[in-house]
């Protein structure tokens, strides 16, 4: 591969020559792993396409159905090549299952990736456990945006991820749309919204009041949290002072006016909240009155209600 001269590379701290060399090494290593693992040609080409453009390559976007062999080759290549310019990994409908997704989560600590989108790939508990460990790993955790929509992680998966975020100081956006999280999951998601705690004395406030969780966007659309789950989520939201946008569309809580009231009060208390979406929850007339009473606060500028 021809080397470029001069200038500074983006994201890696080196010049263009260094980026080209590292990209060349990555491609060679991937080809070697593909040959060793006997990866199908079309799957090999899908990954190589991301690195066929002029560098630095900051985003890898895969939409084909990948098997465990091709993803094994990719993960091993990422671990060994240390191509630090790569900032975003996007996997859409790849269907590789929980074991492969777990391997991906375990690979994150070897990267500088800031955005992971893994949607409809059949990730489950193993992935959630590995991801939770990564998110709680302090300086190794660099993810700022995480979207794992349409994966059956369930309530236990939400619990593992929420625990991983208990003292995370990096993640700003979290999307868990249609992840089969039920009412019990509201407890863990609510605890995730609590202010930072003292790492040496769990349950007590962080000794530095200036230290805050960076999470600003939370999307829980399509999870059957129901009244109990939203009520427990509201308890955490009421204590939160960083969240800006909350999506609870189609979370099945509108039947109970008490849940609507708890959420409305929490929204009023969370003064950083600017946007709330509770569309598709069939809020009753009485619930609508409660919403009007508690959500007239000036800080919420965008409300989506049905």
C-alpha positions, 0 to 999 in steps of 0.5 A, a space after each residue: 500500500 502506498 504511503 502518504 507524506 506529511 500532515 497529521 492523522 486524525 485520532 491516532 496522534 501520528 502522521 499519515 505515514 503511521 496511519 497508512 502503515 497501521 491500516 496496511 498491517 490491519 488488512 494483512 492481519 485480517 487476511 491472514 486470520 481469514 485464511 487460517 479460519 477459512 472465512 467465506 469470501 463474501 464475508 471477508 470482502 464485507 469487512 475489507 470494504 471498510 478499509 478499502 478507502 483512504 484513511 484514517 478509517 474511523 467507522 466500520 459498518 456491517 449489515 450482512 449476515 455474519 457467522 462466528 468464523 468471520 467475526 472471530 477473525 475480525 475480533 482477533 485482528 482488532 485485538 492484535 492490530 491496535 488500529 487506534 483510529 477506529 472510533 465507531 463499530 456498527 453491526 445491523 441485523 448481522 445475526 451472529 448470536 450471543 457468543 459472537 456478541 460476547 467476543 465483540 464486547 470483550 474486544 472493546 477494551 483493546 480499542 478506542 471505539 466511542 460508538 457501538 451500535 449492535 442492532 438485531 444481532 441476537 445478543 443476550 446475557 453473555 454479551 450483557 455480562 461482558 459489556 457490563 464489565 467493560 463499562 465498569 472498567 474505568 480508564 478502559 471504557 471509552 464508549 460514549 454512545 451505545 445502541 443495542 436495540 432489538 436484542 433479547 437481553 431481557 431484564 437480567 441483561 439490563 441489570 448487568 448493563 445498569 450495574 456496569 454504568 453505576 460509576 461510568 464517567 463516559 457514556 452519554 447515550 444509551 438505547 435499549 429499544 425492544 430488548 424484552 425488559 419487563 417491569 422488574 427491569 425498571 428497578 435496575 434502570 432507575 438505579 442506573 439514573 442515581 447520582 454518582 456514589 462513593 466507590 468505596 462506600 456504595 449507597 453514599 453520595 460521591 465525595 466530590 459533588 462536581 462529579 456527575 454521570 454523563 448520561 444524557 439520552 436514554 431510549 427504552 422504547 418498546 420494552 414492557 416496563 408497565 406501571 411498576 417498572 416505570 414507577 421504579 424508573 421514576 424514582 431514579 429519574 427524580 434524583 437525576 440531574 444530567 439526563 436531557 432526553 427520555 424515550 418511554 414510547 410503547 412501554 405499557 404504563 398508561 393504564 395506571 394514573 399513579 405511574 403517570 403521576 410518579 413519572 410526571 413528578 420525576 420529570 419536574 424534579 429532573 431539571 436537566 430534562 428537555 425532552 420526554 416521549 411517552 407516545 403509545 401508552 394510552 394515557 387516560 383522561 385522568 392521567 392527562 390531567 396529571 401530566 398537565 399539572 406536573 409537566 408545565 415546567 419550563 425546562 421540558 421543551 419537547 413532550 410527545 404524548 398520546 
